[in-house]
Amino acid sequence: MEKVSDRLQRMAVSATLAMTQKSRELTAQGFDVINLSIGEPDFDTPAQVKEAAKKAIDDNFTHYPPVPGFDSLKEAIVNKFKRENGLTYEKNQVVVSAGAKHSIINVFLSILNEGDEVIIPAPYWVSYIEMVKLSEGTPVVVKCGIESDFKMTAEQLESAITDKTRAIIYSSPSNPTGSLYSKQELENLARVIEKHPNIIVLSDEIYEHINFSGKHEIIAQFDSIKDRVVVINGVSKGYAMTGWRIGYIAAPLWIAKAVTKLQGQFTSGACSIAQKASEAAINAGSDSCKEMTAVFKKLRDLVLEHLKGINGLKTNIPLGAFYVFPEVSSFFGKSYEHYKIENSSDLALYILETEKVATVGGDAFGSPECLRFSYATSEDKLIEAISRIKRALDKLT
Ligand SMILES: Cc1ncc(COP(=O)(O)O)c(C=O)c1O
C-alpha cells in the first residue's frame, strides 16, 4: 500500500519552494517569468572559497568528517563569534550541519517532548512551524503587525508563556519582513526570558551579514540567559553559498552534545569539502558580505521607491535580508475575470498566472494579509517585475 506516514501527511509543503517550482514550470513552457519567490542571493560564491573547495579535494578531505564538524572549521566559527559578535564559545559548543535549516531541526528534535510549546512570532520563516510539529512540539504563534515593524514585544512574549513553554524561535534580520531587533528590544525580551529558566531561545542569525543599519545584535550577549541561547547561523546567505549546505549552532554544551548524538545517527556530519570551503569563507571575514549588502541596500531603496507608485500597498522599511513584505489586504474581495482574490495566496497565484511574476503569499509566513517578494535579483528585472505587479493589481476591481 502506497501510504506515507501520518507524520508526513500532517506536514505542509514549503510554500516558497512550491512557488519556485511553479515558476520553473512556467519558464520551461516558454513564459518569461520573473522569479521573486526564491530566498537566495543572486551572486556567485567568492572565488577564494571555490579555490578552497578545489584544494580540499586535492588534499583528500574526502573521508568522513568528525560528526560535529572539522576542528579547524569550529575554530574559525569560535573566532568569528569573538571577532564579530564579542561572544566567547568553546569549540565543543559548536556543531556544523547541512545548512541552518538542518541545524534548527536538530535542535528541536534534541530539546522538545510531545506537547512542549514553542513561541513563534509571526510573520515567521515558513519552516519553523513544520519543524516544531515534526518534533512533536506545539507551535504557539504570536501575531505581530506592521505597526510594531512585525516584531514581538516583551509584553506579547510574557503573555504567551505558559508552564509548557520550552522554546522561542525568531530570525533577525527577519525572513520575511527584513526587520531587525535592536539591542534594547532584545534586552526587553531577555528580561522576560530570564524569569523562566525552562525556556531555550533559538536565535536564527542566518541573515546577520545582510544588515543595512549597522551593528548586528544577538540576544546571547545578555549573560543572564546566554546559557539558554542557541545561535543558529551559516554561510548560505551572507557568503552566497546556498548550495554548499553548511550551517552551524553555538549552543550550551548539553545541546551541542545532543545534536552531535542525533547527527551521528542521521548524517555522520556535513560534507567535508563544503566544510573546508566554509572555513575559508568565515576566516576571510565579512568584506565580501559587505559588498553584496551594499548592492542589496540599493535594490531595497529602488523597490521601496517603485512600490510607492502602487495604491493599496503598505510596507515597513526592511533593515536587513532581501525581502519586502507589503500588506495587501486592500485587494481582498476584488476580482478580475475568473480570478477572485480572497487571500494573499490567491493574489500570488493571480500575479503569477497573469503577469508571470512569482511571489509568495503571506499565509505561509503566518501573515495572510501580506505578500513576500525577494529583491535578490537585477535592477532591470525588479523594475519590470514591479511594473507587472502594478498592472495586475490595477486590473482588480
Ligand atoms: C530565516 C531562515 N533561517 C534559515 C534558513 C535556512 O538556511 P540554510 O540554507 O543554511 O539551510 C533560511 C533560508 O531561507 C531562512 O530564511
The ligand as a Tripos MOL2 file, in Angstrom:
@<TRIPOS>MOLECULE
LIG
   16    16     1     0     0
SMALL
NO_CHARGES

@<TRIPOS>ATOM
      1 C1         15.2090   32.6060    8.3900 C.3       1 LIG1
      2 C2         15.9250   31.4770    7.7300 C.ar      1 LIG1
      3 N1         16.5350   30.5710    8.5030 N.ar      1 LIG1
      4 C3         17.1980   29.5360    7.9650 C.ar      1 LIG1
      5 C4         17.2650   29.3710    6.5970 C.ar      1 LIG1
      6 C5         17.9750   28.1610    6.0530 C.3       1 LIG1
      7 O1         19.2740   28.4020    5.7140 O.3       1 LIG1
      8 P1         20.1690   27.2610    5.0180 P.3       1 LIG1
      9 O2         20.0490   27.4740    3.5450 O.co2     1 LIG1
     10 O3         21.5480   27.4930    5.5450 O.co2     1 LIG1
     11 O4         19.6180   25.9460    5.4340 O.co2     1 LIG1
     12 C6         16.6420   30.2840    5.7580 C.ar      1 LIG1
     13 C7         16.6760   30.0910    4.2910 C.2       1 LIG1
     14 O5         15.8340   30.5500    3.5500 O.2       1 LIG1
     15 C8         15.9570   31.3740    6.3370 C.ar      1 LIG1
     16 O6         15.3530   32.2800    5.5720 O.3       1 LIG1
@<TRIPOS>BOND
     1     1     2 1
     2     2     3 ar
     3     2    15 ar
     4     3     4 ar
     5     4     5 ar
     6     5     6 1
     7     5    12 ar
     8     6     7 1
     9     7     8 1
    10     8     9 2
    11     8    10 1
    12     8    11 1
    13    12    13 1
    14    12    15 ar
    15    13    14 2
    16    15    16 1
@<TRIPOS>SUBSTRUCTURE
     1 LIG1         1 GROUP 0 **** ****
